Amino acid sequence: MTPTAITLFILAAVLVWGGLIVSTIHLMRHPDATSFPAGGDDDERPEHSVIVHDT
């Protein structure tokens, strides 16, 4: 392999693994919301029912 190919390989690996590490740290510091704002009425359908669209 040429030095250019090795450099690009290392750059790509650092980018992918660095992004994984940064996103993991971000999720640990900012977990998913436990409460949501008011709004959105329940449509009272069974969980796996067919959605009927007016077309």
Secondary structure, 3 states (H helix, E strand, C coil): CCHHHHHHHHHHHHHHHHHHHHHHHHHHHCCCCCCCCCCCCCCCCCCCCCCCCCC
